[in-house]
Amino acid sequence: MFAIEAALTYPSIDPVWFRIPLPFTETSLPIRWYSLAYIGGIIVAWWYLLKMLAKPGAPMARRHADDLVTWVTLGIILGGRVGYVLFYDFARFFGPEGHVSDVFKLWEGGMSFHGGAAGVSIALLLYTWQQKLSWLRVHDYIACTIPFGLFFGRIANFINGELWGRATDVPWAMKFPTGGDVLRHPSQLYEAGLEGIVLFAILWYLFWKTDARYKPGLLVGTFMLGYGVFRFVVEYFREPDAQLGTLSWGLTMGQTLSTTMIVAGAYFVATAGKRALAK
């Protein structure tokens, strides 16, 4: 194994930001960084969406953006949890020794980005159908806001000391509290940088500096393609899920799911020009 002396110091931070004392009891309500990441990501995404809607050619009004906060939040939570159960730990909940009731114990962890993305897409499909809006164009705008949540979420993963990387001897390797006596890639930070900062920069440029918003599917396709590629690459540095390991062709579940995003994203990007709107 790699020498511990070579590691950077992991900045151990309490996963609980603060606790709210409950009246008439000796207990308190913990406010976790992970919860704040979700809340902060949604708030910043909503604020940025309003900025985007101020540009000419927006596919929806301010009231739609306000409504979508609820719809998207439900899509993230329900889709993220269902995705985790189906893709990552089905036996834990529905196996011979599983407990179905554990599906509802969100505080014990277990969310899937790919499931959350599917949940958001379904929520947008239902809402845009109800409001008679363009599903694909609304997707374009929402896709541009997702990197905020990805960035905050990966930072929260790092603070929690979870989803760490594979063993390594790179100079910036770290020893995580739950990662054993081994130096590991801080893969959460790799994902925060690529899926959060770099992907946001790409989408920001396309939206504000080009006519991409007039080509339905181009922005959401770019998001899917970019996220899929970044996640696929980082999975080589991230420790595979213990209950799954690697699947066919040595790929992880994250890589397998990301491959579908890459293919779908490439399709939307390649065909966006055919759907171009008049300015």
C-alpha positions as CSV (number, residue, x, y, z in Angstrom):
1,M,0.0,0.0,0.0
2,F,1.0,3.6,-0.4
3,A,2.8,5.4,2.4
4,I,0.6,7.5,4.6
5,E,3.3,10.0,5.1
6,A,2.9,11.2,1.5
7,A,-0.7,12.2,2.0
8,L,-2.2,15.7,2.3
9,T,-4.1,16.2,5.5
10,Y,-7.8,15.5,5.1
11,P,-9.6,18.5,6.6
12,S,-11.9,16.6,8.9
13,I,-15.2,18.6,9.1
14,D,-18.2,17.6,11.2
15,P,-20.9,16.5,8.7
16,V,-23.4,18.3,10.9
17,W,-23.2,22.1,10.4
18,F,-25.1,22.9,13.5
19,R,-27.9,21.5,15.7
20,I,-31.2,23.1,16.6
21,P,-32.3,22.3,20.2
22,L,-35.8,20.9,20.3
23,P,-37.9,22.4,23.1
24,F,-38.9,20.3,26.0
25,T,-36.5,17.5,25.0
26,E,-32.8,16.7,25.4
27,T,-32.4,16.1,21.7
28,S,-31.6,18.4,18.8
29,L,-32.3,18.6,15.0
30,P,-29.0,18.2,13.1
31,I,-28.6,20.4,10.0
32,R,-26.1,18.6,7.8
33,W,-23.9,20.0,5.1
34,Y,-25.4,17.5,2.6
35,S,-28.8,19.0,3.2
36,L,-27.5,22.5,2.8
37,A,-25.9,21.4,-0.5
38,Y,-29.3,20.4,-1.9
39,I,-31.0,23.6,-0.6
40,G,-28.2,25.8,-1.8
41,G,-28.0,24.2,-5.2
42,I,-31.7,24.6,-5.7
43,I,-31.8,28.2,-4.6
44,V,-28.8,29.3,-6.7
45,A,-30.1,27.3,-9.7
46,W,-33.5,29.1,-9.4
47,W,-31.7,32.5,-9.2
48,Y,-29.6,31.7,-12.3
49,L,-32.7,30.5,-14.2
50,L,-34.4,33.8,-13.6
51,K,-31.3,35.6,-15.1
52,M,-31.5,33.3,-18.1
53,L,-35.3,34.0,-18.6
54,A,-34.6,37.7,-18.8
55,K,-32.9,37.1,-22.2
56,P,-35.1,37.3,-25.3
57,G,-36.6,34.0,-26.6
58,A,-37.2,32.3,-23.2
59,P,-39.5,29.3,-23.4
60,M,-41.3,30.1,-20.2
61,A,-42.3,32.9,-17.8
62,R,-41.2,33.7,-14.2
63,R,-44.2,32.0,-12.8
64,H,-43.2,28.8,-14.5
65,A,-39.7,29.0,-13.0
66,D,-41.2,29.4,-9.5
67,D,-43.5,26.4,-10.1
68,L,-40.5,24.3,-11.3
69,V,-38.7,24.7,-8.0
70,T,-41.2,22.3,-6.4
71,W,-41.4,20.0,-9.4
72,V,-37.7,19.7,-9.9
73,T,-37.1,19.2,-6.1
74,L,-39.5,16.3,-6.1
75,G,-37.9,14.8,-9.2
76,I,-34.5,15.0,-7.6
77,I,-35.5,13.4,-4.4
78,L,-37.8,10.7,-5.7
79,G,-35.7,9.9,-8.8
80,G,-32.5,10.0,-6.9
81,R,-33.7,7.5,-4.3
82,V,-35.4,5.2,-6.7
83,G,-32.3,5.2,-8.9
84,Y,-30.1,4.3,-6.0
85,V,-32.4,1.5,-4.9
86,L,-32.6,0.0,-8.4
87,F,-29.1,0.6,-9.7
88,Y,-26.9,0.4,-6.6
89,D,-28.3,-1.6,-3.7
90,F,-31.5,-3.5,-4.7
91,A,-30.7,-6.5,-2.5
92,R,-30.4,-4.3,0.6
93,F,-34.1,-3.3,0.2
94,F,-35.7,-6.2,-1.6
95,G,-33.4,-9.1,-1.1
96,P,-34.1,-12.1,1.2
97,E,-32.7,-10.2,4.2
98,G,-33.8,-6.8,2.9
99,H,-36.1,-4.3,4.6
100,V,-38.4,-2.5,2.2
101,S,-39.1,0.2,4.8
102,D,-35.5,1.3,4.6
103,V,-36.3,2.8,1.2
104,F,-37.9,5.7,3.0
105,K,-34.9,6.3,5.3
106,L,-33.3,9.0,3.3
107,W,-31.3,10.3,6.3
108,E,-29.2,7.1,6.1
109,G,-27.9,8.1,2.6
110,G,-28.2,6.6,-0.8
111,M,-29.0,8.9,-3.8
112,S,-28.2,8.4,-7.4
113,F,-27.5,11.3,-9.8
114,H,-28.6,9.4,-12.8
115,G,-31.8,8.5,-11.0
116,G,-32.3,12.1,-10.0
117,A,-31.7,13.3,-13.6
118,A,-34.3,10.8,-14.8
119,G,-36.7,12.0,-12.1
120,V,-36.2,15.7,-13.1
121,S,-36.8,14.8,-16.8
122,I,-40.1,13.1,-15.9
123,A,-41.1,16.0,-13.7
124,L,-40.4,18.4,-16.6
125,L,-42.3,16.2,-19.0
126,L,-45.4,16.3,-16.8
127,Y,-45.2,20.0,-16.1
128,T,-44.5,21.1,-19.6
129,W,-47.3,18.9,-20.9
130,Q,-49.7,20.5,-18.3
131,Q,-48.6,24.0,-19.1
132,K,-48.3,23.4,-22.9
133,L,-44.6,24.4,-23.0
134,S,-41.7,23.0,-25.1
135,W,-40.3,20.1,-23.1
136,L,-37.0,20.2,-24.9
137,R,-36.5,23.9,-24.6
138,V,-37.3,24.0,-20.9
139,H,-34.8,21.1,-20.5
140,D,-32.2,23.3,-22.2
141,Y,-32.6,26.0,-19.6
142,I,-32.8,23.7,-16.6
143,A,-29.7,21.8,-17.8
144,C,-27.6,25.0,-17.5
145,T,-28.5,25.3,-13.8
146,I,-27.6,21.7,-12.7
147,P,-23.9,22.2,-12.3
148,F,-24.5,24.3,-9.2
149,G,-26.1,21.4,-7.5
150,L,-23.4,19.0,-8.7
151,F,-20.7,21.3,-7.3
152,F,-22.3,21.7,-3.9
153,G,-23.2,18.1,-3.7
154,R,-19.6,16.8,-4.4
155,I,-18.2,19.3,-1.9
156,A,-20.7,17.9,0.6
157,N,-19.5,14.3,-0.3
158,F,-16.0,15.5,0.5
159,I,-16.9,17.0,3.8
160,N,-18.7,13.8,4.7
161,G,-15.6,11.8,3.8
162,E,-17.7,9.5,1.5
163,L,-17.4,8.4,-2.2
164,W,-13.6,8.6,-2.0
165,G,-11.3,7.5,-4.7
166,R,-9.1,4.5,-5.4
167,A,-5.7,3.9,-3.7
168,T,-2.9,6.1,-5.1
169,D,0.5,7.6,-4.4
170,V,-0.1,11.0,-6.1
171,P,1.2,14.0,-4.0
172,W,-2.4,15.2,-3.3
173,A,-3.6,11.8,-2.1
174,M,-5.6,11.8,1.2
175,K,-6.4,9.3,3.9
176,F,-10.2,9.4,4.5
177,P,-11.7,8.5,7.9
178,T,-13.7,5.6,6.5
179,G,-11.3,4.7,3.7
180,G,-9.0,2.5,5.7
181,D,-5.3,3.0,6.2
182,V,-4.8,3.8,2.6
183,L,-4.0,6.9,0.5
184,R,-6.8,7.7,-1.9
185,H,-7.7,10.1,-4.7
186,P,-10.0,12.9,-3.5
187,S,-12.3,12.0,-6.4
188,Q,-15.1,14.1,-5.0
189,L,-13.0,17.2,-5.7
190,Y,-12.3,16.0,-9.3
191,E,-16.0,15.7,-9.9
192,A,-16.8,19.0,-8.3
193,G,-14.3,20.6,-10.6
194,L,-15.3,18.9,-13.8
195,E,-19.1,18.3,-13.3
196,G,-19.5,21.6,-11.5
197,I,-17.1,24.3,-12.6
198,V,-15.9,23.1,-16.1
199,L,-19.4,22.0,-17.2
200,F,-21.0,25.2,-16.0
201,A,-18.4,27.2,-17.9
202,I,-19.1,25.4,-21.1
203,L,-22.9,25.8,-20.8
204,W,-22.5,29.5,-19.7
205,Y,-20.5,30.2,-22.9
206,L,-23.0,28.4,-25.1
207,F,-26.0,30.2,-23.6
208,W,-24.6,33.7,-23.2
209,K,-22.1,33.9,-26.1
210,T,-23.8,31.9,-28.9
211,D,-27.3,31.3,-30.3
212,A,-27.5,27.8,-28.6
213,R,-30.7,28.6,-26.9
214,Y,-32.4,28.9,-30.3
215,K,-31.4,25.3,-31.1
216,P,-33.6,23.1,-28.9
217,G,-31.7,20.2,-27.5
218,L,-28.2,21.6,-27.9
219,L,-27.8,22.8,-24.3
220,V,-29.3,19.7,-22.6
221,G,-27.4,17.5,-25.1
222,T,-24.2,19.3,-24.2
223,F,-24.9,18.8,-20.5
224,M,-25.6,15.1,-20.9
225,L,-22.6,14.6,-23.1
226,G,-20.3,16.6,-20.8
227,Y,-21.5,15.0,-17.6
228,G,-21.3,11.5,-19.1
229,V,-17.8,11.9,-20.3
230,F,-16.5,13.6,-17.1
231,R,-18.2,11.0,-14.8
232,F,-17.0,8.1,-17.0
233,V,-13.4,9.4,-16.7
234,V,-13.5,10.1,-12.9
235,E,-14.9,6.7,-12.2
236,Y,-11.4,5.3,-13.0
237,F,-10.2,7.3,-10.0
238,R,-13.2,6.6,-7.7
239,E,-13.5,3.5,-5.6
240,P,-16.3,1.3,-7.0
241,D,-19.3,0.7,-4.8
242,A,-18.4,-2.2,-2.4
243,Q,-21.7,-4.0,-3.0
244,L,-21.3,-3.9,-6.8
245,G,-17.6,-3.7,-7.7
246,T,-17.2,-3.7,-11.5
247,L,-19.7,-4.9,-14.0
248,S,-19.3,-6.0,-17.7
249,W,-16.1,-5.1,-19.4
250,G,-14.7,-3.9,-16.1
251,L,-16.9,-0.8,-16.0
252,T,-18.6,0.5,-12.9
253,M,-22.3,1.1,-12.6
254,G,-21.6,4.9,-12.8
255,Q,-19.8,4.3,-16.1
256,T,-22.5,2.1,-17.5
257,L,-25.2,4.6,-16.7
258,S,-23.0,7.5,-18.0
259,T,-22.6,5.7,-21.3
260,T,-26.4,6.1,-22.0
261,M,-26.1,9.8,-21.2
262,I,-23.2,10.2,-23.6
263,V,-25.1,8.5,-26.4
264,A,-28.3,10.5,-25.8
265,G,-26.4,13.7,-25.4
266,A,-24.5,13.2,-28.6
267,Y,-27.8,12.6,-30.4
268,F,-29.3,15.8,-29.1
269,V,-26.2,17.8,-30.0
270,A,-26.0,16.3,-33.5
271,T,-29.6,16.9,-34.4
272,A,-30.1,20.3,-32.7
273,G,-29.4,22.2,-35.9
274,K,-32.5,20.6,-37.5
275,R,-34.7,22.1,-34.8
276,A,-33.3,25.6,-35.0
277,L,-35.8,28.4,-34.3
278,A,-36.1,31.7,-36.0
279,K,-34.6,34.5,-33.8
